[in-house]
Amino acid sequence: MKDLEGRLLEYETVGKFLADIRKEFEGRDEEIVKVAELKRIEQGGKTLEKFIQEFRKAVRGSRYKGRPLVKEFKRDINEMIY
């Protein structure tokens, strides 16, 4: 922040500056919400089929892939007792 103090900005108005900030970070709130939803979901009393449907819905937009996604899925399903 100290580096920015005293410097001239290349924006004519604060509105244009804020518009660029919004454009840069657009969609990140949705991603954060999706990740939180993915971490909160669990099978509980749902059938595995119903849980998988909800899990897939939560994954969309979360940017989870590969091992982290598999790890999250395993954490969320009920343990099967044999």
C-alpha positions in Angstrom: 0.0 0.0 0.0 2.8 2.4 0.8 4.2 1.9 -2.7 0.9 3.2 -4.1 0.8 6.3 -2.0 1.8 9.3 -3.9 1.6 7.7 -7.3 -0.6 8.9 -10.1 -3.2 6.4 -11.3 -4.0 6.0 -15.0 -7.8 6.3 -14.3 -9.8 9.3 -15.0 -12.4 8.5 -12.3 -12.7 6.3 -9.3 -15.7 4.7 -11.1 -13.5 3.5 -13.9 -10.9 2.1 -11.4 -13.6 0.2 -9.6 -15.1 -1.1 -12.8 -11.6 -2.6 -13.6 -11.4 -4.1 -10.2 -14.8 -5.7 -10.5 -13.9 -7.1 -13.9 -10.7 -8.6 -12.6 -12.3 -10.4 -9.7 -15.6 -11.2 -11.3 -16.8 -14.7 -10.7 -14.4 -15.4 -7.8 -17.3 -15.0 -5.2 -19.2 -17.7 -7.0 -16.2 -20.0 -7.0 -15.7 -19.4 -3.2 -19.4 -20.2 -2.6 -19.1 -23.4 -4.7 -16.0 -24.6 -2.8 -17.7 -23.9 0.5 -20.8 -25.8 -0.6 -18.6 -28.7 -1.8 -16.9 -28.8 1.6 -20.2 -28.7 3.5 -22.0 -31.4 1.5 -22.2 -34.9 2.9 -24.1 -38.1 2.2 -25.8 -38.5 5.5 -29.2 -40.2 5.1 -29.3 -39.7 1.3 -28.9 -42.6 -1.2 -25.5 -42.7 -2.9 -27.2 -41.8 -6.2 -28.8 -38.7 -4.7 -25.6 -37.7 -3.0 -23.7 -38.1 -6.3 -26.2 -35.8 -8.1 -25.7 -33.1 -5.4 -22.0 -33.6 -5.4 -21.8 -33.1 -9.2 -23.9 -30.0 -8.9 -21.6 -28.6 -6.2 -18.5 -29.4 -8.2 -19.6 -27.2 -11.2 -17.9 -23.9 -10.8 -15.6 -24.9 -8.0 -12.6 -25.6 -10.2 -11.8 -28.8 -8.2 -10.2 -31.4 -10.3 -8.2 -34.6 -10.0 -7.0 -35.8 -6.6 -8.4 -32.9 -4.6 -11.9 -33.7 -6.0 -11.5 -37.5 -5.3 -10.4 -36.7 -1.8 -13.4 -34.4 -1.2 -15.7 -37.1 -2.6 -14.3 -39.8 -0.3 -14.5 -37.5 2.7 -18.2 -36.7 2.0 -19.6 -40.3 1.5 -20.6 -42.5 4.3 -18.1 -45.1 5.4 -19.4 -48.6 4.5 -19.2 -51.1 7.2 -18.6 -54.7 6.0 
